Amino acid sequence: MLEPATELITINNIGDYASIIGLFITLIGFGITIYNVKKSRSSSEQAKETVSKIQNDLRRIDTVTELTSAINLADEIKTLQRTNAWALVPEKYSKLRKHLIEIRESEKELEEKYQEFIQGAITQFSSSEKEIDVHLKNKTTPDSSKLNSLVSKHTDNLQSVLVSLKVEIGKNYEL
């Protein structure tokens, strides 16, 4: 019963043609597989890049929060200095410096001028804290208008950093 079919296949070399067609189908399938692997790898790389961008934005959001706290603390310091609550001021300067140091260390990719703003504020607030400590030790009154002027100058610079960070959040995404 199968003999006529086998004889037909043998005489017409259908087996050879089937093997050749099978080879072409295999090569086409292999090509499609390679294409899909490359496409998948590209998607994986895009996903990694997106995750990295999201991580940077989350870090920036933390920095925005930290910087907002620092600016609020600087405003509090000005109020304490205006009201001559000098015993409370050195501790506030210390906290403010800690906020700024954390920002400086976590935001290594900030523009150089913004890094300089932060470092300048850290240096100034450290000097102001020492100056107030000396006045407290000597039982003299520091010049609140001079100190508030310095705090305001650095707060304005920090506000520039804050605005720059807010603008950068979410900027690197394609819609």
Sequence and secondary structure as in RCSB ss.txt:
>XXXX:A:sequence
MLEPATELITINNIGDYASIIGLFITLIGFGITIYNVKKSRSSSEQAKETVSKIQNDLRRIDTVTELTSAINLAD
EIKTLQRTNAWALVPEKYSKLRKHLIEIRESEKELEEKYQEFIQGAITQFSSSEKEIDVHLKNKTTPDSSKLNSL
VSKHTDNLQSVLVSLKVEIGKNYEL
>XXXX:A:secstr
  HHHHHHHHHTTHHHHHHHHHHHHHHHHHHHHHHHHHHHHHHHHHHHHHHHHHHHHHHHHHHHHHHHHHHHHHH
HHHHHHHTT GGGHHHHHHHHHHHHHHHHHH TTS HHHHHHHHHHHHHHHHHHHHHHHHHHHT    HHHHHHH
HHHHHHHHHHHHHHHHHHTTTT   
